[in-house]
């Protein structure tokens, strides 16, 4: 954490900040007993606070009453310890923690609170039932992974605030209790006690308020805003969430994109020491859906969907021909390199998987020898395709010996959805996801979606 707390009765140093340079310094630390070990007359306590862990050592000769008290300590007891920072003996260092070169030789110790046996381990990362975690949330938040997540969130928000302040943005809070306004989801409603039958609505976003601020001449506004939407839970939807909300005047679309892109790049560098691309790619919604079957495509997977309707319009196989000739249909192919070794069982598993996304079936072509044309492929649908159609599909996808080509056909949206899901599935299953980050802009989303009903 790289800063010392103000001295008080129970702490004048953060446990996780102590280093070899602090040797011979007398400190007082406070926190929770992470682990206790009794080694032939010496008692070792791993003390944990929000900054990390430091080892305490109790000597029977020098720790006095503190040694006796340490014998009674158990996991998650809360203590305050006073002592000298000393270097560990050679060979006893712990390279796995930042404080591993030193320990505190305790002279005084006070037990501030005792604890029952925790409902699940805090000193190691093990799977824990979600219901149990939520029932004991105060204990759950002591685990390292949870602590790190909250610290990361703090650092991200602080970095954003620093950048926005430097760019002349004002942080302005907008009302949380307001009137219902038409947005994309349902409002959460709060009864008004002083006006029976009347209700407040919780905001889905500060949209109207920030537009009022622009009209009022504040020009550059931001807020770390709480938003509330009464809708069903999904992986990317929560009823309550936090967003960086901002608005600025006298700019065009590319100005907003350039600024947000720079903000994201700065946050990644400052918080995670990750260098993002100097320029994020930009593509329209239509292009993203056509090439990747998703409005938020994972560009770390190099696979792309290829439209092959033109190659299949004249075939007698109606499963392909009808959607190929239907303006509302789609026939899309996905080439997976070096995947002709997939077994029939594995292909059937993929067929079952895409059925969840609306697929009625999944055609496939294994390319065993590209040079041999029809004789070099293995496929249950090849017999329904003439040589020209088969060659056109293979050429359009860039298929090579050892590849497999999946083909989906049907209504445009259904094919796009299930082929996009297939792309992600096979990309992850076959280790085709590149390491790192590949952010992009997706623009020009449609104003409306077509409803068959």
Secondary structure, DSSP 8 states (H G I E B T S, - for coil): --S-----SS-SS-GGG--GGGTT-EEEEEEEEEEEEEETTEEEEEEEETTEEEEEEEETTTSTHHHHHHTT--TT-EEEEEEEEEE--TT---TTSTTTTEEEEEEEEEEEE-----SS-SSS-----HHHHHHTHHHHTTSHHHHHHHHHHHHHHHHHHHHHHHTT-EE----SEE-----SS---EEE-TTSTT-EEEE-S-SHHHHHHHHHTT--EEEEEEEEE-----BTTB-SEEEEEEEEESS--HHHHHHHHHHHHHHHHHHHH-----SS-EEEEHHHHHHHHSSSS--TTB---EEE-HHHHTT-S-HHHHHHHH-TTEEEEEEEETT-TT--HHHHHHHHHHHHTTT-S--EEEEES-GGGGGGGEE-SSGGGS-HHHHHHHHHHHT--TT-EEEEEEEEHHHHHHHHHHHHHHHHHHTT-B-SS---EEEE---S------
